[in-house]
Amino acid sequence: MNESVPVKTAKTTLDFVEAVAALDGATFAEITDAVEMPKSTAHDYLQTLLQTGYLVEDDGTYTISTKFLELGESHRQGMKIYQSARPEIEKLAEETGEHSSLMIEENGLGVLMHIATGENALQLDVYAGQRFPLSTTAPGKAILAHLPRERVEAIIDEHGLPAVTTNTITDPDVLFEELETIRERGYSTDLEERVDGVNTVSAPIISQGRIQGAITVGGPAHRITGEVLEEEIPSMLLRTANVIQVNITYS
């Protein structure tokens, strides 16, 4: 994280909130140990966040409040891509029986905006708002493929190319080769690169010449393979992406 921030107090406050969130319920002593600041200073931050409603306290245990959920959900509801993609994501899940989702890029990371599960879908440990390195997922690579090269290089410089499984791409040259392939064929794949045993396919959402996000269908590698991986799901995703793109443009 860049330490050269204009308002260090604001950064300290956000670091404090993130530390409390990471603890997922902690006492004052546990919080002061985590944030590494004097107890008097930590107490001031704690009381301010309690009074403004961003933290809650229950019998000496502190957690972040649902006020963050309110703010995030209000923003999500107002996003055109979410409004346009949500019903289509639900249809994909129903038609395929698998896991489907919408991802956008924010500050160089992929953010899951909506998730839907079909009747045969895996129970994956994912949730709306979760963030991922773009290079580790099919939708993330679909997004990277349609960003300017200098922007992709900046994202790699900031977030790296972390290995999540043995199949994750960690070499910039290999990544750029795959991004070119994605642009040529129109969709991306994740072959056990994020989760062992799971394959996913993703198509970009492009509106007015800009990448807006990507939609995905994923499931067990033994089901998402062969013709399903290479033809059936890509065709469904590309058709769905076109519908979403039209809705974004003309809504």
Summary of the structure (lengths in Angstrom):
residues: 251
radius of gyration: 20.3
end to end distance: 37.2
largest distance: 62.6
contacts: 789
relative contact order: 0.11
helix: 50%
strand: 22%
